[in-house]
Amino acid sequence: MADYFPEVTKIIFEGRDSKNPLAFKWYNPTQSVLGKSMEEHLRFAVAYWHTLKNQGGDPFGEGTMDRAWNGFSDPMDRARATCDAAFEFVSKLGVSYYCFHDRDLAPEGASFSESCDNLEQMVTHAADLQKQTGIKLLWGTANLFSNPRYAHGAGTNPDFHVFAYAAAQVKHAMSATRELGGENYVFWGGREGYETLLNTRLKQEQDQMAAFFSMCVDYAKEIGFTGQFLIEPKPKEPTKHQYDFDSATILNFLQTYDLIDHFKLNIEANHATLAGHTFEHELTVAAAAGKLGSMDVNRGDPLLGWDTDQFPTDLYSAVYAMLEVLSAGGLGSGGMNFDAKVRRASFEPIDLFYAHIGGMDAFARGLVIAANIIEDGFLEDFKEQRYQSWADGGAAVLAGQSSLDTCEEYIKTHGEPVVPSGRQEYLENILNTFI
């Protein structure tokens, strides 16, 4: 295997008192939490694109990151070197999974056929590295947003030619994911939306998207792909009105087009905040529908209105998120993908390790705290008491055995409601005692 990170051996757990910046303080993969190991609960994954492909550029400056694996003039040589670096990094980090976009793993060629051939070559290369290291693919996806052909969207594009190109590209990305043993396949809209209704047939574009998803469901059956399909909500940026705005929007779309049985959701923290929600809100909406499938763990900057994709170090957010994940029974075949990138000024390769270690420790600590809260039972006891009246007098309503008339009779018998306090500050204070 390559040696692009010679200063790093294997990141191990040393405990909270360790002063070693290249060691875990909280993430102990074998530690048992509520009957499962931390590794089983968290199922961490490295995002191929941000970790290996990000060069640190932004709209105001060129890239700052001089990566050794980029030092090859031939695109396929560069792709193989990048893949080697990826597996070295994931191995040394001690993570079990990675995720990729097709165009990150393999470069786009001069023709569609050449692009497909490039992808097939890189799938063979990645498969060899998976066998050598034991690293697995959490999910694959297709990049249907970077190339100028997708300026007006992919599955929702007004030009059928572009729609067909996107469908063909997804076909090969799905096949690559199946060949590499991917446990999920993600659909990330990117540009599936519109800027102005002056040139848009909204209903047709949504019909197109539904047809696109239906064809993908059919193709998965055809090739024997049994992984979970995931859709990732994204509210804006770059498109002003995106059709995959948030969890509730996607669930409604899937229900409308009779696709609900085939998909779950991949929730990203920064996308949640861009939609005006908290991360835990989006997780809960998905879980309430039985559709919480996986997570992209990162964070945004509350002072900036775009997708900054920073590494997740906010302990409170991690605790809130893990409370919802544990309450939902876990992520199943999903996991926690670090869809996050180091800051432009953190340009040395070793910064990639510092960033992932920090994110992994934050969620490991969040897992333990959330488990302690659940075992203590104070939150659930409070909610049980708060909703007790539904068990006492409202059960018939939930069972569909009541009416407006019976509600009126209840009021005539019981009079004016006595409204109790929600005790938000009290609950937040108790939560703080666990942190």
Buried (B, 14 or more C-beta within 10 A) or exposed (E): EBEBBEEBEEBBBBEEEEEEEBBBBBBBBEBEBBEBEBBBBBBBBBBBBBBBBBEBEEEEEEBBBEBEBBEBEEEBEBBBBBBBBBBBBBBBBBBBBBBBBBBBBBBBBEEEEEBBBBBBBBBEBBBEBBEEBEBBBBBBBBBBBEBEBBEBBBBBBBEEEBBEBBBBBBBBBBBBBBBBEBBBBBBBBBBBBBEEEEEBEEEEBBEBBBBBBBBBBEBBEEEEBEBBBBBBBBBBBBBEBBBBBBBBBBBEBBEEBEBBEBBBBBBBBBBBBBBEBBBBBBBBBBBBBEBBBBBBBBBBEEEEEEBBBBBBBBBBBBBBBBBBBBBBEBBBBBBBBBBBBBEBEBBEBEBBBBBBBBBBBBBBBBBBBBBBBBEEEBBEEBEEEEEEEEEEBBEEBEEEEBEEEEBEEBEEEEEEEEEEEEEEEEBEEBBEEBE
